[in-house]
Amino acid sequence: MRSARSNAKTVRWRTSSRSQNTNCVEVAALGRSNASPVAMRDSKDRGGPMLVFERQRWRDFVASTKDGEFDHESPSG
């Protein structure tokens, strides 16, 4: 199996339409199967480090985000 770094050079990276100009991350599937890992990197440092997730863990994260699990409440007072 090729390394994630090798795969990262040949995949199609995507940026969320909700990303702001200076605070973006990019994601890419590191293979063609539904079980292929997903990578995430900082768009300002495309050659720098990236996080690689198992596909199911990535799906769980996206679902939790959509459900508001990571939303911060404003401090009251």
C-alpha positions as CSV (number, residue, x, y, z in Angstrom):
1,M,0.0,0.0,0.0
2,R,1.3,3.5,-0.9
3,S,1.8,5.9,1.9
4,A,-0.8,8.6,2.7
5,R,1.8,11.3,1.7
6,S,2.3,9.7,-1.7
7,N,-1.4,9.4,-2.3
8,A,-1.9,13.0,-1.2
9,K,0.1,14.3,-4.2
10,T,-2.3,12.6,-6.7
11,V,-5.7,13.1,-5.3
12,R,-8.3,15.9,-5.8
13,W,-8.3,18.1,-2.7
14,R,-11.5,20.0,-1.9
15,T,-12.3,23.1,0.2
16,S,-15.6,23.6,1.8
17,S,-17.8,26.3,0.3
18,R,-18.3,27.5,3.9
19,S,-14.5,28.1,4.4
20,Q,-13.3,31.6,4.8
21,N,-10.4,32.9,2.7
22,T,-7.7,32.6,5.4
23,N,-9.1,29.8,7.6
24,C,-9.5,26.9,5.3
25,V,-8.8,23.2,5.4
26,E,-8.9,20.8,2.4
27,V,-10.0,17.2,2.4
28,A,-9.4,14.4,0.0
29,A,-10.2,10.7,-0.3
30,L,-7.0,8.7,-0.5
31,G,-8.4,6.1,-2.8
32,R,-11.4,5.2,-4.9
33,S,-13.2,2.7,-2.6
34,N,-15.8,3.6,0.0
35,A,-13.3,2.3,2.6
36,S,-10.4,4.5,1.5
37,P,-9.0,6.9,4.2
38,V,-9.7,10.6,4.1
39,A,-7.0,13.2,4.6
40,M,-7.3,16.8,5.8
41,R,-4.7,19.5,5.5
42,D,-4.3,23.3,6.0
43,S,-4.8,25.1,2.7
44,K,-2.1,27.6,3.6
45,D,0.5,24.8,4.0
46,R,-0.3,22.2,1.4
47,G,3.1,20.5,1.7
48,G,2.9,20.4,5.5
49,P,1.4,17.9,7.9
50,M,-2.0,16.3,7.3
51,L,-4.4,14.3,9.4
52,V,-5.6,11.0,8.0
53,F,-8.8,9.4,9.1
54,E,-10.4,6.0,8.6
55,R,-13.4,6.5,6.3
56,Q,-16.0,5.5,8.9
57,R,-14.4,7.8,11.5
58,W,-14.6,10.7,9.0
59,R,-18.3,9.9,8.3
60,D,-18.9,9.9,12.1
61,F,-17.1,13.3,12.5
62,V,-19.1,14.9,9.6
63,A,-22.4,13.6,11.0
64,S,-21.6,14.9,14.5
65,T,-20.7,18.3,13.1
66,K,-24.0,18.5,11.2
67,D,-25.8,17.5,14.3
68,G,-24.2,20.4,16.2
69,E,-22.2,18.3,18.6
70,F,-19.2,20.7,18.4
71,D,-21.2,24.0,18.5
72,H,-20.1,26.4,21.2
73,E,-22.7,28.2,23.2
74,S,-22.1,31.9,23.8
75,P,-21.2,32.7,27.4
76,S,-24.1,34.2,29.2
77,G,-23.8,37.2,31.3
